[in-house]
Amino acid sequence: MKTFGTKINIVNLIKIENVMSTAELKLDIINTITNLKEPYIIEEIKRLLDFELDDNRYKVTENQRKRLSEAKSDKIISESEANTEIEKWLNEK
């Protein structure tokens, strides 16, 4: 398991969560982040938090909206049609 150069890893965080209250866990995480030396880990934590706290809706095209509507009504397409649409979408980017 990757520990990112610190003494704490995800398994330890999970173990801590089962024992500590939410407030204690938050303080422990803050202390751990404060002691981090690697900027890339701090940047990853920031990205994760930004993602989790983002309450914006996804921006979809009219075609994507149509496909979502069709999917909700159980209209399906074949795998090859889906792959063709994915390829077209990837080429738009």
C-alpha positions in Angstrom: 0.0 0.0 0.0 1.3 3.4 -1.0 1.9 5.6 2.1 3.0 8.8 0.2 6.1 9.2 2.3 4.1 9.7 5.6 3.4 7.4 8.5 -0.3 7.4 7.8 -2.0 5.5 5.0 -5.6 5.0 4.0 -6.0 1.8 6.0 -4.9 3.7 9.1 -7.4 6.5 8.4 -10.2 3.9 8.2 -9.1 2.3 11.4 -8.9 5.8 13.1 -12.4 6.6 11.8 -13.8 3.6 13.6 -12.3 4.7 16.9 -12.4 8.5 16.8 -15.3 10.9 16.8 -15.8 13.0 13.7 -14.3 16.0 15.4 -11.2 14.0 16.5 -10.8 12.6 13.1 -11.0 16.0 11.5 -8.3 17.3 13.9 -6.1 14.3 13.2 -6.4 14.8 9.5 -5.6 18.5 9.8 -2.5 17.7 11.9 -1.5 15.0 9.3 -1.9 17.5 6.4 0.0 20.2 8.4 3.0 17.8 8.7 3.1 16.8 5.0 6.3 17.7 3.2 5.2 16.6 -0.3 3.3 19.4 -2.2 1.8 16.9 -4.6 0.0 15.1 -1.8 -1.5 18.4 -0.6 -2.5 19.3 -4.1 -4.2 15.8 -4.5 -6.1 16.3 -1.2 -7.2 19.8 -2.4 -8.5 18.3 -5.7 -10.3 15.6 -3.8 -12.0 18.1 -1.5 -12.9 20.4 -4.4 -14.5 17.5 -6.2 -16.4 16.3 -3.2 -17.6 19.8 -2.3 -18.5 20.8 -5.8 -22.3 21.2 -6.0 -22.4 22.3 -9.7 -24.3 20.2 -12.1 -22.7 18.5 -15.0 -22.7 20.5 -18.2 -24.0 18.3 -21.0 -24.7 19.0 -24.7 -28.2 18.7 -26.1 -27.3 15.4 -27.7 -26.1 14.1 -24.3 -29.3 15.3 -22.7 -31.3 13.4 -25.3 -29.3 10.2 -24.7 -29.8 10.6 -20.9 -33.5 11.0 -21.5 -33.6 7.9 -23.7 -31.6 5.9 -21.1 -34.1 6.8 -18.4 -36.9 5.5 -20.6 -35.0 2.2 -21.1 -34.1 2.9 -24.8 -30.8 1.2 -25.5 -28.3 1.2 -28.3 -25.9 -1.5 -29.4 -22.3 -1.7 -28.2 -21.0 -0.7 -31.6 -23.3 2.4 -31.7 -22.1 3.3 -28.2 -18.5 2.9 -29.2 -19.1 5.1 -32.3 -20.7 7.8 -30.1 -17.8 7.6 -27.6 -15.2 7.9 -30.4 -17.1 11.0 -31.8 -17.3 12.5 -28.3 -13.6 11.9 -27.6 -12.6 13.5 -31.0 -14.6 16.6 -30.0 -12.3 17.3 -27.0 
